[in-house]
Amino acid sequence: TGSREIAGLQDLARRPIFLDMIVETVPALAEAGETVTAATLYQRYAENWLQREDWRLRLTRAGRERLVEELAFRLWEQEVPALHYTALNDVVFAHLKDRITTAAELEWASTEVRTAIFLRRDESGNYAFAHRSFLEFFLARRIARSLGTGDGSAFDLRRLTPEVISFLEHLAGREGLLATSCAVLTITEPVSGII
C-alpha cells in the first residue's frame, strides 16, 4: 500500500484545498517521527480541528468526533453527497438526545459540527465533506471504533470502497483489523487475502 499512499498524497497536493492541510500537517508528523500516510495525515488534521478553540465550544472533543463520524455514516448509507442542515440537526439530535432539551441547545451543537474545517455548505443550506476522502476517513474511524468494542454491527452497512478499507487498515492496524473482523464475522481462522 505504500505506493498507493504516496500516489494519494500526490493527488491531494494538486488540489488547493489540501495543499494547506499537507503544509500544516506533514512537518508535525515528521517531527513526531510518524510515517506520513494518507491515514496519519487525515488523523492529524482532524485532531488539529478538534483541539482548535476548545475553550469556546460546549461539545466535548469526543462528542464532536462522534458527530462527524455519524454524519459520514449517514451520507454513506443514504448514498447522498450532502445533507440539508435540517437533516444534519436530526443527526445531532439522535446522537445527543440525552443531553439536548431545548431548540437552542440543538442549534449550538449543530453549529459546532457545521463549522468543521473539512465541511462545506452550499447556498441551499446543504452540508457536505469538502472532499469525498474526508467522508471515507471519518467512516473508517467509525467502523474502527465499533470493531474495537466488538460491535457486530460494524459491517452492517453498504459495501466499502478500497479507500475506506485502506483508511480502516491504518486506523485499526492490519492484524487488529483481521482479528476483530474475524471475530465479528465468526470466522475461526483469517482467510488469506481478505485484506
Protein Blocks (a to p, Z undefined) as FASTA:
>chain_A
ZZmmmmmmmmmmmpmklmmmmmmmmmmmmmnopacdfklmmmmmmmmmmmgoklmpmbdf
klmmmmmmmmmmmmmmnopabdcfklmmmmmmmmmmmmpmbfklmmmmmmmmmmpckbcc
dfkopacdfbfklmmmmmmmmmmmmmmnopaklmmccdddfklmmmmmmmnopklmmmmm
mmmnopabdcehkZZ
